[in-house]
Amino acid sequence: MDASGLAIALRGLNGMLMIAFGLALGVFVARRWKQPWGLFGIGAVTFVLSQVAHIPFNSTVLNALFTRVGWASPTSMGAMIGVAASLGLSAGVFEEGARWLMYRFWARKARRWEEAMMIGAGHGGIEAVLVGVLVLYALFQALALQGTDLASVVPADQVETARLQVEAYWAVPWYAALLGALERLFALCLHLSLSVLVLQVFVRRQWAWLPLAIAWHAFVDGAAVAASQVVGPYWTEALIGVFALLSLAIVVVLRGRSARPPADRDGGSSPSSKPAEGQDELPTAERLDDSRFAASRA
């Protein structure tokens, strides 16, 4: 199937918008709240490292499980829900687990809401950039295959499958070509909320916030997978848009609740160690460290 100029342009725009959204969020947070790009990089690396374990787990363990229980090609509602829930939970455990490890062992001084926003921008931003690059790569491949004898580039037993895939790629209506960019925009909102949620484990010292973040991530991803099979892409994007609004509400509600506590385990003192009124407080290496950090943030 030959592609029109509009079809090519919109598919290219889809990928470029994904990349632009991911980077633009970092620029906005950095300028609005004066955050360093190093935190964006920490969030980005955290996402990439989470996928080093997440992708192989899905392709081996989950695929084997789906095959064993007959969910490899789900035909019933129960099987579809099982697949969606499994994929959602997998994403939640690996990504939020990685986020917790990042706060605990790497960004140990990042305990403010603004810092969580920059880390979340990096986590979701690099995902948007990578997906955008893959979208552009798929476009270049589809263009390269136009007018090409597929038998010369794929094995004979895969020619028909390849032909159907190419036709399906170009058959997507022009008005649906930008849905991917819209979904990445919504996903950025989700990552901001998740970054702030996991931060609460440390600023409130309550472990319950980690399973809450995992559950929120799993629910959003699982619901999106299930909806895409039941109501189609347009209503699915509408649903994800609602989740994006709820994610922004979480971000707003938790703002102001994420300041560094005076008894931060990673660098503060316990309430019982506070000096009596009128008594001089001796400097410690931890306090000097925190002071240098605070000065650099001013």
Phi and psi in degrees as GROMACS dihedral restraints (atoms count N, CA, C in turn):
[ dihedral_restraints ]
;  ai    aj    ak    al  type     phi  dphi    fc
    3     4     5     6     1   -79.0    20    10
    4     5     6     7     1   141.0    20    10
    6     7     8     9     1   -97.3    20    10
    7     8     9    10     1   141.4    20    10
    9    10    11    12     1   -79.8    20    10
   10    11    12    13     1   164.1    20    10
   12    13    14    15     1   -60.9    20    10
   13    14    15    16     1   -37.2    20    10
   15    16    17    18     1   -65.8    20    10
   16    17    18    19     1   -42.4    20    10
   18    19    20    21     1   -61.5    20    10
   19    20    21    22     1   -42.0    20    10
   21    22    23    24     1   -66.6    20    10
   22    23    24    25     1   -45.0    20    10
   24    25    26    27     1   -62.8    20    10
   25    26    27    28     1   -42.8    20    10
   27    28    29    30     1   -69.1    20    10
   28    29    30    31     1   -36.8    20    10
   30    31    32    33     1   -69.1    20    10
   31    32    33    34     1   -36.4    20    10
   33    34    35    36     1   -67.5    20    10
   34    35    36    37     1   -40.9    20    10
   36    37    38    39     1   -63.2    20    10
   37    38    39    40     1   -37.2    20    10
   39    40    41    42     1   -56.2    20    10
   40    41    42    43     1   -49.7    20    10
   42    43    44    45     1   -66.2    20    10
   43    44    45    46     1   -41.1    20    10
   45    46    47    48     1   -68.2    20    10
   46    47    48    49     1   -35.0    20    10
   48    49    50    51     1   -65.6    20    10
   49    50    51    52     1   -38.7    20    10
   51    52    53    54     1   -57.7    20    10
   52    53    54    55     1   -47.3    20    10
   54    55    56    57     1   -63.4    20    10
   55    56    57    58     1   -43.6    20    10
   57    58    59    60     1   -64.7    20    10
   58    59    60    61     1   -42.2    20    10
   60    61    62    63     1   -60.5    20    10
   61    62    63    64     1   -44.1    20    10
   63    64    65    66     1   -61.6    20    10
   64    65    66    67     1   -41.0    20    10
   66    67    68    69     1   -78.9    20    10
   67    68    69    70     1   -36.2    20    10
   69    70    71    72     1   -64.1    20    10
   70    71    72    73     1   -36.2    20    10
   72    73    74    75     1   -63.3    20    10
   73    74    75    76     1   -41.4    20    10
   75    76    77    78     1   -61.5    20    10
   76    77    78    79     1   -42.9    20    10
   78    79    80    81     1   -61.6    20    10
   79    80    81    82     1   -43.7    20    10
   81    82    83    84     1   -62.4    20    10
   82    83    84    85     1   -49.5    20    10
   84    85    86    87     1   -65.5    20    10
   85    86    87    88     1   -41.2    20    10
   87    88    89    90     1   -61.0    20    10
   88    89    90    91     1   -41.6    20    10
   90    91    92    93     1   -80.0    20    10
   91    92    93    94     1   -39.8    20    10
   93    94    95    96     1   -69.0    20    10
   94    95    96    97     1   -40.2    20    10
   96    97    98    99     1  -118.6    20    10
   97    98    99   100     1    16.3    20    10
   99   100   101   102     1    52.7    20    10
  100   101   102   103     1    52.0    20    10
  102   103   104   105     1  -101.8    20    10
  103   104   105   106     1   144.1    20    10
  105   106   107   108     1   -75.2    20    10
  106   107   108   109     1   149.8    20    10
  108   109   110   111     1   -70.5    20    10
  109   110   111   112     1   -15.4    20    10
  111   112   113   114     1   -59.8    20    10
  112   113   114   115     1   -36.2    20    10
  114   115   116   117     1   -68.0    20    10
  115   116   117   118     1   -36.3    20    10
  117   118   119   120     1   -60.4    20    10
  118   119   120   121     1   -44.2    20    10
  120   121   122   123     1   -63.3    20    10
  121   122   123   124     1   -38.2    20    10
  123   124   125   126     1   -62.3    20    10
  124   125   126   127     1   -45.1    20    10
  126   127   128   129     1   -62.4    20    10
  127   128   129   130     1   -39.7    20    10
  129   130   131   132     1   -64.9    20    10
  130   131   132   133     1   -46.3    20    10
  132   133   134   135     1   -64.9    20    10
  133   134   135   136     1   -37.2    20    10
  135   136   137   138     1   -60.5    20    10
  136   137   138   139     1   -42.5    20    10
  138   139   140   141     1   -63.2    20    10
  139   140   141   142     1   -46.9    20    10
  141   142   143   144     1   -60.3    20    10
  142   143   144   145     1   -44.8    20    10
  144   145   146   147     1   -64.6    20    10
  145   146   147   148     1   -34.9    20    10
  147   148   149   150     1   -63.6    20    10
  148   149   150   151     1   -34.2    20    10
  150   151   152   153     1   -75.5    20    10
  151   152   153   154     1   -21.8    20    10
  153   154   155   156     1   -60.1    20    10
  154   155   156   157     1   -33.0    20    10
  156   157   158   159     1   -96.7    20    10
  157   158   159   160     1   -35.4    20    10
  159   160   161   162     1   -65.9    20    10
  160   161   162   163     1   -48.0    20    10
  162   163   164   165     1   -63.8    20    10
  163   164   165   166     1   -48.2    20    10
  165   166   167   168     1   -61.3    20    10
  166   167   168   169     1   -35.0    20    10
  168   169   170   171     1   -62.6    20    10
  169   170   171   172     1   -45.3    20    10
  171   172   173   174     1   -64.7    20    10
  172   173   174   175     1   -41.8    20    10
  174   175   176   177     1   -76.0    20    10
  175   176   177   178     1   -19.8    20    10
  177   178   179   180     1  -110.2    20    10
  178   179   180   181     1   -65.9    20    10
  180   181   182   183     1   -65.9    20    10
  181   182   183   184     1   -52.4    20    10
  183   184   185   186     1   -67.2    20    10
  184   185   186   187     1   -41.3    20    10
  186   187   188   189     1   -61.7    20    10
  187   188   189   190     1   -40.7    20    10
  189   190   191   192     1   -64.2    20    10
  190   191   192   193     1   -40.1    20    10
  192   193   194   195     1   -64.1    20    10
  193   194   195   196     1   -46.0    20    10
  195   196   197   198     1   -61.7    20    10
  196   197   198   199     1   -39.1    20    10
  198   199   200   201     1   -66.0    20    10
  199   200   201   202     1   -42.0    20    10
  201   202   203   204     1   -64.5    20    10
  202   203   204   205     1   -40.8    20    10
  204   205   206   207     1   -94.1    20    10
  205   206   207   208     1     3.7    20    10
  207   208   209   210     1    81.6    20    10
  208   209   210   211     1    25.6    20    10
  210   211   212   213     1  -103.9    20    10
  211   212   213   214     1     6.1    20    10
  213   214   215   216     1   -58.3    20    10
  214   215   216   217     1   -37.1    20    10
  216   217   218   219     1  -130.0    20    10
  217   218   219   220     1    80.0    20    10
  219   220   221   222     1   -61.9    20    10
  220   221   222   223     1   128.8    20    10
  222   223   224   225     1  -115.9    20    10
  223   224   225   226     1   -16.7    20    10
  225   226   227   228     1  -104.8    20    10
  226   227   228   229     1   160.4    20    10
  228   229   230   231     1   -62.3    20    10
  229   230   231   232     1   -39.4    20    10
  231   232   233   234     1   -62.7    20    10
  232   233   234   235     1   -43.5    20    10
  234   235   236   237     1   -64.9    20    10
  235   236   237   238     1   -40.8    20    10
  237   238   239   240     1   -63.7    20    10
  238   239   240   241     1   -42.4    20    10
  240   241   242   243     1   -65.5    20    10
  241   242   243   244     1   -38.1    20    10
  243   244   245   246     1   -62.6    20    10
  244   245   246   247     1   -43.7    20    10
  246   247   248   249     1   -64.1    20    10
  247   248   249   250     1   -46.5    20    10
  249   250   251   252     1   -62.1    20    10
  250   251   252   253     1   -43.8    20    10
  252   253   254   255     1   -65.6    20    10
  253   254   255   256     1   -39.2    20    10
  255   256   257   258     1   -65.6    20    10
  256   257   258   259     1   -45.2    20    10
  258   259   260   261     1   -65.4    20    10
  259   260   261   262     1   -40.7    20    10
  261   262   263   264     1   -64.6    20    10
  262   263   264   265     1   -44.2    20    10
  264   265   266   267     1   -65.2    20    10
  265   266   267   268     1   -39.1    20    10
  267   268   269   270     1   -59.5    20    10
  268   269   270   271     1   -46.7    20    10
  270   271   272   273     1   -62.6    20    10
  271   272   273   274     1   -42.7    20    10
  273   274   275   276     1   -63.7    20    10
  274   275   276   277     1   -45.7    20    10
  276   277   278   279     1   -65.1    20    10
  277   278   279   280     1   -48.2    20    10
  279   280   281   282     1   -71.3    20    10
  280   281   282   283     1   -44.3    20    10
  282   283   284   285     1   -74.6    20    10
  283   284   285   286     1   -42.8    20    10
  285   286   287   288     1   -75.6    20    10
  286   287   288   289     1   -30.5    20    10
  288   289   290   291     1   -62.3    20    10
  289   290   291   292     1   -43.4    20    10
  291   292   293   294     1   -64.3    20    10
  292   293   294   295     1   -36.5    20    10
  294   295   296   297     1   -65.9    20    10
  295   296   297   298     1   -41.2    20    10
  297   298   299   300     1   -62.9    20    10
  298   299   300   301     1   -45.5    20    10
  300   301   302   303     1   -60.3    20    10
  301   302   303   304     1   -37.8    20    10
  303   304   305   306     1   -62.1    20    10
  304   305   306   307     1   -48.4    20    10
  306   307   308   309     1   -64.4    20    10
  307   308   309   310     1   -36.6    20    10
  309   310   311   312     1   -76.2    20    10
  310   311   312   313     1   -39.8    20    10
  312   313   314   315     1  -116.2    20    10
  313   314   315   316     1   -16.9    20    10
  315   316   317   318     1  -113.0    20    10
  316   317   318   319     1   -68.4    20    10
  318   319   320   321     1   -87.9    20    10
  319   320   321   322     1    62.3    20    10
  321   322   323   324     1   -71.1    20    10
  322   323   324   325     1   -18.7    20    10
  324   325   326   327     1  -101.0    20    10
  325   326   327   328     1    -2.6    20    10
  327   328   329   330     1   -82.4    20    10
  328   329   330   331     1    92.2    20    10
  330   331   332   333     1  -127.5    20    10
  331   332   333   334     1    14.6    20    10
  333   334   335   336     1  -108.8    20    10
  334   335   336   337     1   152.4    20    10
  336   337   338   339     1   -56.1    20    10
  337   338   339   340     1   -43.8    20    10
  339   340   341   342     1   -62.8    20    10
  340   341   342   343     1   -37.8    20    10
  342   343   344   345     1   -68.7    20    10
  343   344   345   346     1   -38.9    20    10
  345   346   347   348     1   -62.5    20    10
  346   347   348   349     1   -35.7    20    10
  348   349   350   351     1   -63.6    20    10
  349   350   351   352     1   -42.2    20    10
  351   352   353   354     1   -68.7    20    10
  352   353   354   355     1   -39.3    20    10
  354   355   356   357     1   -64.6    20    10
  355   356   357   358     1   -43.2    20    10
  357   358   359   360     1   -62.8    20    10
  358   359   360   361     1   -36.7    20    10
  360   361   362   363     1   -63.8    20    10
  361   362   363   364     1   -37.5    20    10
  363   364   365   366     1   -69.8    20    10
  364   365   366   367     1   -40.3    20    10
  366   367   368   369     1   -63.2    20    10
  367   368   369   370     1   -52.2    20    10
  369   370   371   372     1   -75.4    20    10
  370   371   372   373     1   -30.4    20    10
  372   373   374   375     1   -66.3    20    10
  373   374   375   376     1   -44.0    20    10
  375   376   377   378     1   -68.5    20    10
  376   377   378   379     1   -32.0    20    10
  378   379   380   381     1   -62.7    20    10
  379   380   381   382     1   -44.7    20    10
  381   382   383   384     1   -62.6    20    10
  382   383   384   385     1   -41.0    20    10
  384   385   386   387     1   -64.3    20    10
  385   386   387   388     1   -46.5    20    10
  387   388   389   390     1   -64.8    20    10
  388   389   390   391     1   -41.7    20    10
  390   391   392   393     1   -64.4    20    10
  391   392   393   394     1   -40.3    20    10
  393   394   395   396     1   -60.6    20    10
  394   395   396   397     1   -40.8    20    10
  396   397   398   399     1   -63.3    20    10
  397   398   399   400     1   -41.3    20    10
  399   400   401   402     1   -64.8    20    10
  400   401   402   403     1   -37.9    20    10
  402   403   404   405     1   -63.3    20    10
  403   404   405   406     1   -43.5    20    10
  405   406   407   408     1   -66.7    20    10
  406   407   408   409     1   -37.4    20    10
  408   409   410   411     1   -63.2    20    10
  409   410   411   412     1   -41.7    20    10
  411   412   413   414     1   -63.2    20    10
  412   413   414   415     1   -37.3    20    10
  414   415   416   417     1   -64.1    20    10
  415   416   417   418     1   -45.4    20    10
  417   418   419   420     1   -62.7    20    10
  418   419   420   421     1   -38.4    20    10
  420   421   422   423     1   -64.2    20    10
  421   422   423   424     1   -45.3    20    10
  423   424   425   426     1   -62.8    20    10
  424   425   426   427     1   -38.3    20    10
  426   427   428   429     1   -67.4    20    10
  427   428   429   430     1   -38.7    20    10
  429   430   431   432     1   -66.5    20    10
  430   431   432   433     1   -28.0    20    10
  432   433   434   435     1   -84.5    20    10
  433   434   435   436     1   -10.6    20    10
  435   436   437   438     1   -64.2    20    10
  436   437   438   439     1   129.1    20    10
  438   439   440   441     1    72.4    20    10
  439   440   441   442     1    10.2    20    10
  441   442   443   444     1  -100.7    20    10
  442   443   444   445     1   141.0    20    10
  444   445   446   447     1   -72.8    20    10
  445   446   447   448     1   108.3    20    10
  447   448   449   450     1   -60.8    20    10
  448   449   450   451     1   -27.2    20    10
  450   451   452   453     1   -63.8    20    10
  451   452   453   454     1   -19.5    20    10
  453   454   455   456     1   -88.5    20    10
  454   455   456   457     1    -9.3    20    10
  456   457   458   459     1  -122.3    20    10
  457   458   459   460     1   -15.1    20    10
  459   460   461   462     1  -130.9    20    10
  460   461   462   463     1   156.7    20    10
  462   463   464   465     1   -57.8    20    10
  463   464   465   466     1   152.6    20    10
  465   466   467   468     1   -57.8    20    10
  466   467   468   469     1   -37.3    20    10
  468   469   470   471     1   -76.5    20    10
  469   470   471   472     1    -4.2    20    10
  471   472   473   474     1  -114.3    20    10
  472   473   474   475     1     3.1    20    10
  474   475   476   477     1   -62.5    20    10
  475   476   477   478     1   -45.9    20    10
  477   478   479   480     1   -64.3    20    10
  478   479   480   481     1   -41.9    20    10
  480   481   482   483     1   -61.7    20    10
  481   482   483   484     1   -43.4    20    10
  483   484   485   486     1   -63.8    20    10
  484   485   486   487     1   -40.1    20    10
  486   487   488   489     1   -62.8    20    10
  487   488   489   490     1   -43.2    20    10
  489   490   491   492     1   -65.6    20    10
  490   491   492   493     1   -36.0    20    10
  492   493   494   495     1   -66.5    20    10
  493   494   495   496     1   -41.7    20    10
  495   496   497   498     1   -65.2    20    10
  496   497   498   499     1   -42.7    20    10
  498   499   500   501     1   -64.7    20    10
  499   500   501   502     1   -40.9    20    10
  501   502   503   504     1   -64.4    20    10
  502   503   504   505     1   -36.2    20    10
  504   505   506   507     1   -61.4    20    10
  505   506   507   508     1   -47.2    20    10
  507   508   509   510     1   -81.8    20    10
  508   509   510   511     1   -12.0    20    10
  510   511   512   513     1   -79.8    20    10
  511   512   513   514     1   -13.1    20    10
  513   514   515   516     1   -62.1    20    10
  514   515   516   517     1   127.3    20    10
  516   517   518   519     1   -59.4    20    10
  517   518   519   520     1   154.0    20    10
  519   520   521   522     1   -60.9    20    10
  520   521   522   523     1   -36.0    20    10
  522   523   524   525     1   -75.2    20    10
  523   524   525   526     1    -9.2    20    10
  525   526   527   528     1  -100.9    20    10
  526   527   528   529     1    -4.1    20    10
  528   529   530   531     1   -68.5    20    10
  529   530   531   532     1   -20.3    20    10
  531   532   533   534     1  -101.1    20    10
  532   533   534   535     1     7.3    20    10
  534   535   536   537     1   -63.1    20    10
  535   536   537   538     1   -33.2    20    10
  537   538   539   540     1   -62.6    20    10
  538   539   540   541     1   -42.9    20    10
  540   541   542   543     1   -64.3    20    10
  541   542   543   544     1   -39.6    20    10
  543   544   545   546     1   -63.2    20    10
  544   545   546   547     1   -41.3    20    10
  546   547   548   549     1   -64.2    20    10
  547   548   549   550     1   -38.5    20    10
  549   550   551   552     1   -64.5    20    10
  550   551   552   553     1   -36.4    20    10
  552   553   554   555     1   -63.0    20    10
  553   554   555   556     1   -43.7    20    10
  555   556   557   558     1   -65.6    20    10
  556   557   558   559     1   -38.9    20    10
  558   559   560   561     1   -64.7    20    10
  559   560   561   562     1   -32.8    20    10
  561   562   563   564     1   -60.8    20    10
  562   563   564   565     1   -38.9    20    10
  564   565   566   567     1   -63.0    20    10
  565   566   567   568     1   -41.1    20    10
  567   568   569   570     1   -61.0    20    10
  568   569   570   571     1   -44.5    20    10
  570   571   572   573     1   -65.8    20    10
  571   572   573   574     1   -33.6    20    10
  573   574   575   576     1   -63.2    20    10
  574   575   576   577     1   -43.8    20    10
  576   577   578   579     1   -66.0    20    10
  577   578   579   580     1   -39.5    20    10
  579   580   581   582     1   -67.6    20    10
  580   581   582   583     1   -37.8    20    10
  582   583   584   585     1   -63.4    20    10
  583   584   585   586     1   -40.7    20    10
  585   586   587   588     1   -72.3    20    10
  586   587   588   589     1   -37.0    20    10
  588   589   590   591     1   -62.7    20    10
  589   590   591   592     1   -47.1    20    10
  591   592   593   594     1   -66.3    20    10
  592   593   594   595     1   -32.0    20    10
  594   595   596   597     1   -58.3    20    10
  595   596   597   598     1   -31.8    20    10
  597   598   599   600     1   -61.8    20    10
  598   599   600   601     1   -25.1    20    10
  600   601   602   603     1   -56.7    20    10
  601   602   603   604     1   -35.7    20    10
  603   604   605   606     1   -93.6    20    10
  604   605   606   607     1   -38.8    20    10
  606   607   608   609     1   -80.3    20    10
  607   608   609   610     1   -25.0    20    10
  609   610   611   612     1  -104.5    20    10
  610   611   612   613     1   -13.4    20    10
  612   613   614   615     1    56.8    20    10
  613   614   615   616     1    47.6    20    10
  615   616   617   618     1  -131.2    20    10
  616   617   618   619     1   114.6    20    10
  618   619   620   621     1   -64.3    20    10
  619   620   621   622     1   -21.7    20    10
  621   622   623   624     1   -60.1    20    10
  622   623   624   625     1   -22.5    20    10
  624   625   626   627     1   -68.6    20    10
  625   626   627   628     1   -27.7    20    10
  627   628   629   630     1   -68.4    20    10
  628   629   630   631     1   -52.5    20    10
  630   631   632   633     1   -61.9    20    10
  631   632   633   634     1   -27.9    20    10
  633   634   635   636     1   -65.6    20    10
  634   635   636   637     1   -42.8    20    10
  636   637   638   639     1   -65.0    20    10
  637   638   639   640     1   -42.0    20    10
  639   640   641   642     1   -61.1    20    10
  640   641   642   643     1   -43.8    20    10
  642   643   644   645     1   -64.4    20    10
  643   644   645   646     1   -41.6    20    10
  645   646   647   648     1   -64.4    20    10
  646   647   648   649     1   -44.9    20    10
  648   649   650   651     1   -62.2    20    10
  649   650   651   652     1   -46.7    20    10
  651   652   653   654     1   -63.5    20    10
  652   653   654   655     1   -40.9    20    10
  654   655   656   657     1   -64.2    20    10
  655   656   657   658     1   -46.5    20    10
  657   658   659   660     1   -63.8    20    10
  658   659   660   661     1   -48.4    20    10
  660   661   662   663     1   -65.4    20    10
  661   662   663   664     1   -44.5    20    10
  663   664   665   666     1   -63.4    20    10
  664   665   666   667     1   -43.2    20    10
  666   667   668   669     1   -63.8    20    10
  667   668   669   670     1   -37.1    20    10
  669   670   671   672     1   -67.0    20    10
  670   671   672   673     1   -42.4    20    10
  672   673   674   675     1   -62.9    20    10
  673   674   675   676     1   -45.4    20    10
  675   676   677   678     1   -65.5    20    10
  676   677   678   679     1   -43.6    20    10
  678   679   680   681     1   -63.5    20    10
  679   680   681   682     1   -35.2    20    10
  681   682   683   684     1   -63.9    20    10
  682   683   684   685     1   -25.3    20    10
  684   685   686   687     1   -89.4    20    10
  685   686   687   688     1   -17.9    20    10
  687   688   689   690     1  -105.8    20    10
  688   689   690   691     1   -48.3    20    10
  690   691   692   693     1  -111.4    20    10
  691   692   693   694     1    -1.5    20    10
  693   694   695   696     1    86.6    20    10
  694   695   696   697     1   175.2    20    10
  696   697   698   699     1   -69.1    20    10
  697   698   699   700     1   -33.2    20    10
  699   700   701   702     1   -73.4    20    10
  700   701   702   703     1   -47.1    20    10
  702   703   704   705     1   -69.3    20    10
  703   704   705   706     1   -29.1    20    10
  705   706   707   708     1   -63.5    20    10
  706   707   708   709     1   -44.4    20    10
  708   709   710   711     1   -65.9    20    10
  709   710   711   712     1   -34.1    20    10
  711   712   713   714     1   -63.3    20    10
  712   713   714   715     1   -41.3    20    10
  714   715   716   717     1   -64.0    20    10
  715   716   717   718     1   -44.5    20    10
  717   718   719   720     1   -63.8    20    10
  718   719   720   721     1   -32.6    20    10
  720   721   722   723     1   -62.7    20    10
  721   722   723   724     1   -39.1    20    10
  723   724   725   726     1   -63.8    20    10
  724   725   726   727     1   -42.3    20    10
  726   727   728   729     1   -62.0    20    10
  727   728   729   730     1   -35.8    20    10
  729   730   731   732     1   -64.2    20    10
  730   731   732   733     1   -41.4    20    10
  732   733   734   735     1   -64.7    20    10
  733   734   735   736     1   -41.3    20    10
  735   736   737   738     1   -64.1    20    10
  736   737   738   739     1   -36.7    20    10
  738   739   740   741     1   -63.5    20    10
  739   740   741   742     1   -42.9    20    10
  741   742   743   744     1   -64.8    20    10
  742   743   744   745     1   -34.8    20    10
  744   745   746   747     1   -63.6    20    10
  745   746   747   748     1   -40.1    20    10
  747   748   749   750     1   -61.3    20    10
  748   749   750   751     1   -43.6    20    10
  750   751   752   753     1   -60.0    20    10
  751   752   753   754     1   -44.0    20    10
  753   754   755   756     1   -68.4    20    10
  754   755   756   757     1   -44.4    20    10
  756   757   758   759     1   -62.2    20    10
  757   758   759   760     1   -38.6    20    10
  759   760   761   762     1   -85.4    20    10
  760   761   762   763     1    -3.4    20    10
  762   763   764   765     1   -68.3    20    10
  763   764   765   766     1   135.8    20    10
  765   766   767   768     1    89.0    20    10
  766   767   768   769     1   -14.5    20    10
  768   769   770   771     1   -98.3    20    10
  769   770   771   772     1     5.1    20    10
  771   772   773   774     1  -119.2    20    10
  772   773   774   775     1    25.5    20    10
  774   775   776   777     1   -74.7    20    10
  775   776   777   778     1   154.6    20    10
  777   778   779   780     1   -62.6    20    10
  778   779   780   781     1   123.3    20    10
  780   781   782   783     1   -70.8    20    10
  781   782   783   784     1   150.7    20    10
  783   784   785   786     1   -64.1    20    10
  784   785   786   787     1   -19.9    20    10
  786   787   788   789     1  -111.9    20    10
  787   788   789   790     1    37.3    20    10
  789   790   791   792     1   -59.0    20    10
  790   791   792   793     1   125.6    20    10
  792   793   794   795     1   -63.1    20    10
  793   794   795   796     1   -26.7    20    10
  795   796   797   798     1   -84.0    20    10
  796   797   798   799     1    -4.5    20    10
  798   799   800   801     1  -175.8    20    10
  799   800   801   802     1     8.9    20    10
  801   802   803   804     1  -115.7    20    10
  802   803   804   805     1  -171.7    20    10
  804   805   806   807     1  -109.8    20    10
  805   806   807   808     1   160.1    20    10
  807   808   809   810     1   -79.5    20    10
  808   809   810   811     1   156.8    20    10
  810   811   812   813     1   -57.1    20    10
  811   812   813   814     1   -33.3    20    10
  813   814   815   816     1   -70.6    20    10
  814   815   816   817     1   -18.0    20    10
  816   817   818   819     1   -92.5    20    10
  817   818   819   820     1     3.9    20    10
  819   820   821   822     1   -66.5    20    10
  820   821   822   823     1   132.1    20    10
  822   823   824   825     1   -68.0    20    10
  823   824   825   826     1   153.7    20    10
  825   826   827   828     1   -65.8    20    10
  826   827   828   829     1   157.6    20    10
  828   829   830   831     1   -60.8    20    10
  829   830   831   832     1   131.1    20    10
  831   832   833   834     1    90.3    20    10
  832   833   834   835     1    -9.9    20    10
  834   835   836   837     1   -93.1    20    10
  835   836   837   838     1   133.6    20    10
  837   838   839   840     1   -68.0    20    10
  838   839   840   841     1   141.7    20    10
  840   841   842   843     1   -98.1    20    10
  841   842   843   844     1   120.2    20    10
  843   844   845   846     1   -72.6    20    10
  844   845   846   847     1   138.5    20    10
  846   847   848   849     1   -70.8    20    10
  847   848   849   850     1   145.4    20    10
  849   850   851   852     1  -124.9    20    10
  850   851   852   853     1   166.4    20    10
  852   853   854   855     1   -60.8    20    10
  853   854   855   856     1   -37.7    20    10
  855   856   857   858     1   -66.1    20    10
  856   857   858   859     1   -41.9    20    10
  858   859   860   861     1   -68.8    20    10
  859   860   861   862     1   -39.8    20    10
  861   862   863   864     1   -61.4    20    10
  862   863   864   865     1   -38.5    20    10
  864   865   866   867     1   -62.2    20    10
  865   866   867   868     1   -47.3    20    10
  867   868   869   870     1   -62.4    20    10
  868   869   870   871     1   -37.1    20    10
  870   871   872   873     1   -65.9    20    10
  871   872   873   874     1   -42.0    20    10
  873   874   875   876     1   -63.4    20    10
  874   875   876   877     1   -39.2    20    10
  876   877   878   879     1   -63.2    20    10
  877   878   879   880     1   -47.2    20    10
  879   880   881   882     1   -62.6    20    10
  880   881   882   883     1   -39.5    20    10
  882   883   884   885     1   -64.3    20    10
  883   884   885   886     1   -39.6    20    10
  885   886   887   888     1   -69.9    20    10
  886   887   888   889     1   -23.0    20    10
  888   889   890   891     1   -84.7    20    10
  889   890   891   892     1   -17.5    20    10
